[in-house]
Amino acid sequence: MLYPAEFGNDPLYPQSSDFAVVDTHTASGKGVISYRAFRRGEVIARMAGPVVNDIRQHTLQIGAGRHLHDTWFSGFSSTPANRT
C-alpha cells in the first residue's frame, strides 16, 4: 500500500503492486507510474488524507470549502509505464 498504515488496510487504496511514486527526471518532482492497464469506468484507487478548508498543492475539492489533502498518491502526475 502506498498510504501510511494509519489509514488502515482498505484494498482500494493504491497498492505497490499496481503503482509506484517515483522521482521524475525533470524539475517537476515526483510522478505516479502504473504497472497495469485499467478498464474504462474501473475504480483506480481510493484517495485518503486529512480534510482541509483551503486549496493546497495535492488537494482535491470534495465540497464547498472542503479539500482532501493527499500527499502520498493522487497529488502526483500519472504516467503509464511498463514493468520490466
N, CA, C and O atoms as CSV, one atom per row, in Angstrom:
chain,resi,resn,atom,element,x,y,z
A,1,MET,N,N,0.853,-1.182,0.000
A,1,MET,CA,C,0.000,0.000,0.000
A,1,MET,C,C,0.888,1.231,0.000
A,1,MET,O,O,1.946,1.251,0.628
A,2,LEU,N,N,0.445,2.253,-0.710
A,2,LEU,CA,C,1.239,3.471,-0.811
A,2,LEU,C,C,0.893,4.517,0.246
A,2,LEU,O,O,1.578,5.533,0.355
A,3,TYR,N,N,-0.161,4.280,1.023
A,3,TYR,CA,C,-0.529,5.196,2.096
A,3,TYR,C,C,0.057,4.711,3.421
A,3,TYR,O,O,0.315,3.518,3.579
A,4,PRO,N,N,0.269,5.611,4.366
A,4,PRO,CA,C,0.750,5.191,5.689
A,4,PRO,C,C,-0.251,4.262,6.369
A,4,PRO,O,O,-1.449,4.319,6.092
A,5,ALA,N,N,0.241,3.418,7.249
A,5,ALA,CA,C,-0.587,2.430,7.946
A,5,ALA,C,C,-1.731,3.074,8.730
A,5,ALA,O,O,-2.745,2.419,8.972
A,6,GLU,N,N,-1.595,4.321,9.125
A,6,GLU,CA,C,-2.637,4.990,9.904
A,6,GLU,C,C,-3.968,5.077,9.155
A,6,GLU,O,O,-5.002,5.306,9.781
A,7,PHE,N,N,-3.968,4.898,7.822
A,7,PHE,CA,C,-5.203,4.947,7.050
A,7,PHE,C,C,-5.905,3.600,6.982
A,7,PHE,O,O,-6.991,3.504,6.411
A,8,GLY,N,N,-5.320,2.575,7.541
A,8,GLY,CA,C,-5.941,1.261,7.532
A,8,GLY,C,C,-5.467,0.431,6.350
A,8,GLY,O,O,-4.474,0.754,5.699
A,9,ASN,N,N,-6.194,-0.641,6.090
A,9,ASN,CA,C,-5.755,-1.607,5.094
A,9,ASN,C,C,-6.819,-1.819,4.021
A,9,ASN,O,O,-7.042,-2.954,3.602
A,10,ASP,N,N,-7.476,-0.761,3.568
A,10,ASP,CA,C,-8.524,-0.850,2.553
A,10,ASP,C,C,-7.914,-1.340,1.239
A,10,ASP,O,O,-6.960,-0.736,0.749
A,11,PRO,N,N,-8.442,-2.420,0.657
A,11,PRO,CA,C,-7.862,-2.945,-0.583
A,11,PRO,C,C,-8.007,-2.003,-1.773
A,11,PRO,O,O,-7.354,-2.208,-2.797
A,12,LEU,N,N,-8.854,-0.969,-1.661
A,12,LEU,CA,C,-8.978,0.000,-2.752
A,12,LEU,C,C,-7.906,1.084,-2.714
A,12,LEU,O,O,-7.757,1.833,-3.679
A,13,TYR,N,N,-7.165,1.179,-1.627
A,13,TYR,CA,C,-6.054,2.120,-1.606
A,13,TYR,C,C,-5.015,1.675,-2.626
A,13,TYR,O,O,-4.886,0.478,-2.886
A,14,PRO,N,N,-4.275,2.609,-3.209
A,14,PRO,CA,C,-3.282,2.234,-4.217
A,14,PRO,C,C,-2.255,1.253,-3.650
A,14,PRO,O,O,-1.692,1.471,-2.577
A,15,GLN,N,N,-2.031,0.198,-4.376
A,15,GLN,CA,C,-1.117,-0.857,-3.943
A,15,GLN,C,C,0.202,-0.753,-4.698
A,15,GLN,O,O,0.222,-0.376,-5.870
A,16,SER,N,N,1.287,-1.081,-4.041
A,16,SER,CA,C,2.605,-1.013,-4.689
A,16,SER,C,C,2.728,-2.042,-5.809
A,16,SER,O,O,3.640,-1.934,-6.629
A,17,SER,N,N,1.849,-3.027,-5.869
A,17,SER,CA,C,1.862,-3.974,-6.987
A,17,SER,C,C,1.277,-3.352,-8.256
A,17,SER,O,O,1.544,-3.833,-9.357
A,18,ASP,N,N,0.479,-2.282,-8.112
A,18,ASP,CA,C,-0.142,-1.611,-9.256
A,18,ASP,C,C,0.492,-0.270,-9.601
A,18,ASP,O,O,0.458,0.144,-10.760
A,19,PHE,N,N,1.073,0.418,-8.614
A,19,PHE,CA,C,1.580,1.774,-8.809
A,19,PHE,C,C,2.919,1.973,-8.099
A,19,PHE,O,O,3.283,1.231,-7.187
A,20,ALA,N,N,3.630,2.995,-8.548
A,20,ALA,CA,C,4.823,3.458,-7.835
A,20,ALA,C,C,4.870,4.976,-7.918
A,20,ALA,O,O,4.534,5.554,-8.952
A,21,VAL,N,N,5.278,5.613,-6.849
A,21,VAL,CA,C,5.557,7.049,-6.843
A,21,VAL,C,C,7.062,7.165,-7.030
A,21,VAL,O,O,7.838,6.634,-6.235
A,22,VAL,N,N,7.472,7.866,-8.091
A,22,VAL,CA,C,8.883,7.913,-8.454
A,22,VAL,C,C,9.339,9.349,-8.643
A,22,VAL,O,O,8.535,10.237,-8.928
A,23,ASP,N,N,10.629,9.565,-8.482
A,23,ASP,CA,C,11.211,10.852,-8.828
A,23,ASP,C,C,11.270,10.950,-10.340
A,23,ASP,O,O,11.656,9.993,-11.011
A,24,THR,N,N,10.894,12.092,-10.881
A,24,THR,CA,C,10.978,12.287,-12.327
A,24,THR,C,C,12.349,12.838,-12.668
A,24,THR,O,O,13.086,13.278,-11.785
A,25,HIS,N,N,12.689,12.815,-13.934
A,25,HIS,CA,C,13.982,13.335,-14.357
A,25,HIS,C,C,13.881,14.800,-14.778
A,25,HIS,O,O,14.780,15.323,-15.437
A,26,THR,N,N,12.794,15.457,-14.400
A,26,THR,CA,C,12.617,16.875,-14.690
A,26,THR,C,C,12.478,17.637,-13.377
A,26,THR,O,O,12.529,17.046,-12.298
A,27,ALA,N,N,12.309,18.912,-13.474
A,27,ALA,CA,C,12.168,19.746,-12.278
A,27,ALA,C,C,10.787,19.623,-11.643
A,27,ALA,O,O,10.507,20.288,-10.646
A,28,SER,N,N,9.927,18.788,-12.202
A,28,SER,CA,C,8.559,18.704,-11.698
A,28,SER,C,C,8.411,17.853,-10.436
A,28,SER,O,O,7.322,17.800,-9.865
A,29,GLY,N,N,9.465,17.194,-9.993
A,29,GLY,CA,C,9.393,16.465,-8.730
A,29,GLY,C,C,9.062,15.004,-8.885
A,29,GLY,O,O,9.834,14.257,-9.487
A,30,LYS,N,N,7.921,14.573,-8.350
A,30,LYS,CA,C,7.540,13.161,-8.351
A,30,LYS,C,C,6.394,12.912,-9.315
A,30,LYS,O,O,5.690,13.836,-9.724
A,31,GLY,N,N,6.222,11.663,-9.665
A,31,GLY,CA,C,5.126,11.242,-10.525
A,31,GLY,C,C,4.666,9.858,-10.130
A,31,GLY,O,O,5.344,9.160,-9.377
A,32,VAL,N,N,3.515,9.462,-10.636
A,32,VAL,CA,C,2.972,8.129,-10.390
A,32,VAL,C,C,3.069,7.339,-11.682
A,32,VAL,O,O,2.704,7.834,-12.748
A,33,ILE,N,N,3.563,6.107,-11.588
A,33,ILE,CA,C,3.522,5.218,-12.737
A,33,ILE,C,C,2.590,4.056,-12.403
A,33,ILE,O,O,2.491,3.626,-11.254
A,34,SER,N,N,1.918,3.564,-13.426
A,34,SER,CA,C,1.027,2.432,-13.275
A,34,SER,C,C,1.673,1.220,-13.915
A,34,SER,O,O,2.220,1.305,-15.015
A,35,TYR,N,N,1.610,0.100,-13.229
A,35,TYR,CA,C,2.164,-1.145,-13.746
A,35,TYR,C,C,1.149,-1.955,-14.538
A,35,TYR,O,O,1.493,-2.997,-15.095
A,36,ARG,N,N,-0.099,-1.492,-14.596
A,36,ARG,CA,C,-1.108,-2.244,-15.339
A,36,ARG,C,C,-2.111,-1.301,-15.983
A,36,ARG,O,O,-2.204,-0.130,-15.613
A,37,ALA,N,N,-2.858,-1.817,-16.947
A,37,ALA,CA,C,-3.907,-1.044,-17.606
A,37,ALA,C,C,-5.194,-1.135,-16.790
A,37,ALA,O,O,-5.416,-2.116,-16.081
A,38,PHE,N,N,-6.027,-0.123,-16.890
A,38,PHE,CA,C,-7.319,-0.103,-16.215
A,38,PHE,C,C,-8.424,0.003,-17.254
A,38,PHE,O,O,-8.279,0.718,-18.246
A,39,ARG,N,N,-9.512,-0.697,-17.036
A,39,ARG,CA,C,-10.656,-0.638,-17.945
A,39,ARG,C,C,-11.404,0.671,-17.736
A,39,ARG,O,O,-11.384,1.239,-16.644
A,40,ARG,N,N,-12.061,1.143,-18.780
A,40,ARG,CA,C,-12.879,2.346,-18.688
A,40,ARG,C,C,-13.922,2.144,-17.591
A,40,ARG,O,O,-14.611,1.124,-17.563
A,41,GLY,N,N,-14.033,3.117,-16.693
A,41,GLY,CA,C,-15.001,3.060,-15.607
A,41,GLY,C,C,-14.535,2.304,-14.372
A,41,GLY,O,O,-15.219,2.317,-13.348
A,42,GLU,N,N,-13.390,1.647,-14.449
A,42,GLU,CA,C,-12.872,0.901,-13.306
A,42,GLU,C,C,-12.345,1.864,-12.245
A,42,GLU,O,O,-11.727,2.877,-12.572
A,43,VAL,N,N,-12.587,1.550,-10.990
A,43,VAL,CA,C,-12.026,2.349,-9.900
A,43,VAL,C,C,-10.524,2.121,-9.887
A,43,VAL,O,O,-10.060,0.984,-9.800
A,44,ILE,N,N,-9.775,3.197,-9.974
A,44,ILE,CA,C,-8.318,3.087,-9.975
A,44,ILE,C,C,-7.804,2.952,-8.552
A,44,ILE,O,O,-7.007,2.062,-8.255
A,45,ALA,N,N,-8.255,3.824,-7.682
A,45,ALA,CA,C,-7.804,3.768,-6.296
A,45,ALA,C,C,-8.654,4.706,-5.451
A,45,ALA,O,O,-9.194,5.697,-5.942
A,46,ARG,N,N,-8.760,4.374,-4.181
A,46,ARG,CA,C,-9.410,5.247,-3.210
A,46,ARG,C,C,-8.382,6.251,-2.711
A,46,ARG,O,O,-7.221,5.901,-2.495
A,47,MET,N,N,-8.799,7.484,-2.528
A,47,MET,CA,C,-7.895,8.524,-2.033
A,47,MET,C,C,-8.049,8.667,-0.526
A,47,MET,O,O,-9.092,8.336,0.038
A,48,ALA,N,N,-7.002,9.164,0.114
A,48,ALA,CA,C,-7.044,9.364,1.556
A,48,ALA,C,C,-6.218,10.583,1.929
A,48,ALA,O,O,-5.349,11.020,1.176
A,49,GLY,N,N,-6.499,11.110,3.079
A,49,GLY,CA,C,-5.756,12.246,3.604
A,49,GLY,C,C,-6.652,13.086,4.478
A,49,GLY,O,O,-7.861,12.861,4.535
A,50,PRO,N,N,-6.074,14.046,5.155
A,50,PRO,CA,C,-6.893,14.916,6.000
A,50,PRO,C,C,-7.736,15.870,5.158
A,50,PRO,O,O,-7.336,16.261,4.062
A,51,VAL,N,N,-8.893,16.239,5.673
A,51,VAL,CA,C,-9.742,17.240,5.031
A,51,VAL,C,C,-9.317,18.604,5.553
A,51,VAL,O,O,-9.232,18.818,6.762
A,52,VAL,N,N,-9.050,19.530,4.628
A,52,VAL,CA,C,-8.625,20.881,4.991
A,52,VAL,C,C,-9.606,21.886,4.392
A,52,VAL,O,O,-10.385,21.545,3.501
A,53,ASN,N,N,-9.567,23.108,4.877
A,53,ASN,CA,C,-10.508,24.137,4.431
A,53,ASN,C,C,-9.973,25.037,3.334
A,53,ASN,O,O,-10.684,25.929,2.871
A,54,ASP,N,N,-8.727,24.824,2.903
A,54,ASP,CA,C,-8.159,25.694,1.883
A,54,ASP,C,C,-7.525,24.870,0.767
A,54,ASP,O,O,-7.195,23.697,0.943
A,55,ILE,N,N,-7.366,25.514,-0.384
A,55,ILE,CA,C,-6.728,24.862,-1.518
A,55,ILE,C,C,-5.225,24.831,-1.275
A,55,ILE,O,O,-4.614,25.843,-0.933
A,56,ARG,N,N,-4.650,23.664,-1.456
A,56,ARG,CA,C,-3.206,23.481,-1.308
A,56,ARG,C,C,-2.711,22.631,-2.477
A,56,ARG,O,O,-3.499,22.055,-3.227
A,57,GLN,N,N,-1.398,22.568,-2.610
A,57,GLN,CA,C,-0.858,21.623,-3.559
A,57,GLN,C,C,-1.254,20.230,-3.080
A,57,GLN,O,O,-1.199,19.957,-1.881
A,58,HIS,N,N,-1.643,19.368,-3.970
A,58,HIS,CA,C,-2.057,17.989,-3.668
A,58,HIS,C,C,-3.420,17.917,-2.987
A,58,HIS,O,O,-3.645,17.022,-2.173
A,59,THR,N,N,-4.341,18.841,-3.302
A,59,THR,CA,C,-5.693,18.730,-2.756
A,59,THR,C,C,-6.700,18.502,-3.877
A,59,THR,O,O,-6.468,18.867,-5.030
A,60,LEU,N,N,-7.808,17.898,-3.516
A,60,LEU,CA,C,-8.946,17.702,-4.401
A,60,LEU,C,C,-10.156,18.252,-3.677
A,60,LEU,O,O,-10.421,17.874,-2.536
A,61,GLN,N,N,-10.906,19.153,-4.333
A,61,GLN,CA,C,-12.080,19.721,-3.690
A,61,GLN,C,C,-13.163,18.658,-3.589
A,61,GLN,O,O,-13.512,18.021,-4.583
A,62,ILE,N,N,-13.693,18.469,-2.387
A,62,ILE,CA,C,-14.719,17.452,-2.152
A,62,ILE,C,C,-16.026,18.074,-1.672
A,62,ILE,O,O,-17.001,17.361,-1.438
A,63,GLY,N,N,-16.053,19.381,-1.525
A,63,GLY,CA,C,-17.254,20.090,-1.100
A,63,GLY,C,C,-16.945,21.573,-1.002
A,63,GLY,O,O,-15.812,21.995,-1.230
A,64,ALA,N,N,-17.949,22.356,-0.664
A,64,ALA,CA,C,-17.762,23.793,-0.517
A,64,ALA,C,C,-16.783,24.065,0.617
A,64,ALA,O,O,-17.084,23.786,1.778
A,65,GLY,N,N,-15.619,24.604,0.291
A,65,GLY,CA,C,-14.620,24.912,1.300
A,65,GLY,C,C,-13.988,23.686,1.940
A,65,GLY,O,O,-13.403,23.791,3.018
A,66,ARG,N,N,-14.093,22.520,1.297
A,66,ARG,CA,C,-13.521,21.288,1.838
A,66,ARG,C,C,-12.649,20.632,0.771
A,66,ARG,O,O,-13.073,20.443,-0.369
A,67,HIS,N,N,-11.430,20.292,1.163
A,67,HIS,CA,C,-10.457,19.730,0.226
A,67,HIS,C,C,-9.753,18.545,0.878
A,67,HIS,O,O,-9.361,18.609,2.044
A,68,LEU,N,N,-9.597,17.467,0.117
A,68,LEU,CA,C,-8.853,16.300,0.583
A,68,LEU,C,C,-7.383,16.529,0.258
A,68,LEU,O,O,-7.022,16.722,-0.902
A,69,HIS,N,N,-6.547,16.508,1.273
A,69,HIS,CA,C,-5.110,16.778,1.121
A,69,HIS,C,C,-4.365,15.452,1.069
A,69,HIS,O,O,-4.095,14.837,2.101
A,70,ASP,N,N,-4.035,15.017,-0.145
A,70,ASP,CA,C,-3.410,13.714,-0.372
A,70,ASP,C,C,-1.990,13.908,-0.901
A,70,ASP,O,O,-1.800,14.170,-2.088
A,71,THR,N,N,-1.011,13.783,-0.037
A,71,THR,CA,C,0.387,13.979,-0.452
A,71,THR,C,C,1.111,12.663,-0.710
A,71,THR,O,O,2.324,12.655,-0.921
A,72,TRP,N,N,0.380,11.550,-0.696
A,72,TRP,CA,C,1.013,10.245,-0.864
A,72,TRP,C,C,0.814,9.646,-2.248
A,72,TRP,O,O,1.627,8.836,-2.692
A,73,PHE,N,N,-0.283,10.042,-2.952
A,73,PHE,CA,C,-0.559,9.384,-4.218
A,73,PHE,C,C,-1.188,10.311,-5.258
A,73,PHE,O,O,-0.547,10.628,-6.260
A,74,SER,N,N,-2.400,10.741,-5.044
A,74,SER,CA,C,-3.146,11.412,-6.113
A,74,SER,C,C,-2.639,12.801,-6.448
A,74,SER,O,O,-3.000,13.343,-7.493
A,75,GLY,N,N,-1.829,13.387,-5.610
A,75,GLY,CA,C,-1.314,14.719,-5.904
A,75,GLY,C,C,-0.212,14.723,-6.941
A,75,GLY,O,O,0.260,15.793,-7.327
A,76,PHE,N,N,0.211,13.565,-7.403
A,76,PHE,CA,C,1.294,13.483,-8.368
A,76,PHE,C,C,0.758,13.193,-9.761
A,76,PHE,O,O,-0.318,12.611,-9.900
A,77,SER,N,N,1.487,13.588,-10.786
A,77,SER,CA,C,1.084,13.316,-12.164
A,77,SER,C,C,1.090,11.825,-12.416
A,77,SER,O,O,1.831,11.084,-11.772
A,78,SER,N,N,0.276,11.389,-13.338
A,78,SER,CA,C,0.194,9.971,-13.662
A,78,SER,C,C,0.844,9.691,-15.006
A,78,SER,O,O,0.586,10.394,-15.983
A,79,THR,N,N,1.681,8.671,-15.059
A,79,THR,CA,C,2.400,8.297,-16.272
A,79,THR,C,C,2.353,6.790,-16.427
A,79,THR,O,O,2.750,6.072,-15.510
A,80,PRO,N,N,1.872,6.281,-17.577
A,80,PRO,CA,C,1.897,4.832,-17.744
A,80,PRO,C,C,3.326,4.334,-17.904
A,80,PRO,O,O,4.182,5.045,-18.431
A,81,ALA,N,N,3.576,3.136,-17.459
A,81,ALA,CA,C,4.927,2.561,-17.586
A,81,ALA,C,C,4.814,1.060,-17.765
A,81,ALA,O,O,3.827,0.441,-17.367
A,82,ASN,N,N,5.824,0.498,-18.359
A,82,ASN,CA,C,5.897,-0.954,-18.488
A,82,ASN,C,C,6.826,-1.486,-17.422
A,82,ASN,O,O,7.901,-0.933,-17.191
A,83,ARG,N,N,6.417,-2.548,-16.778
A,83,ARG,CA,C,7.262,-3.187,-15.775
A,83,ARG,C,C,8.227,-4.098,-16.516
A,83,ARG,O,O,7.821,-4.843,-17.408
A,84,THR,N,N,9.489,-4.042,-16.153
A,84,THR,CA,C,10.474,-4.913,-16.804
A,84,THR,C,C,10.958,-5.982,-15.863
A,84,THR,O,O,11.791,-6.806,-16.241
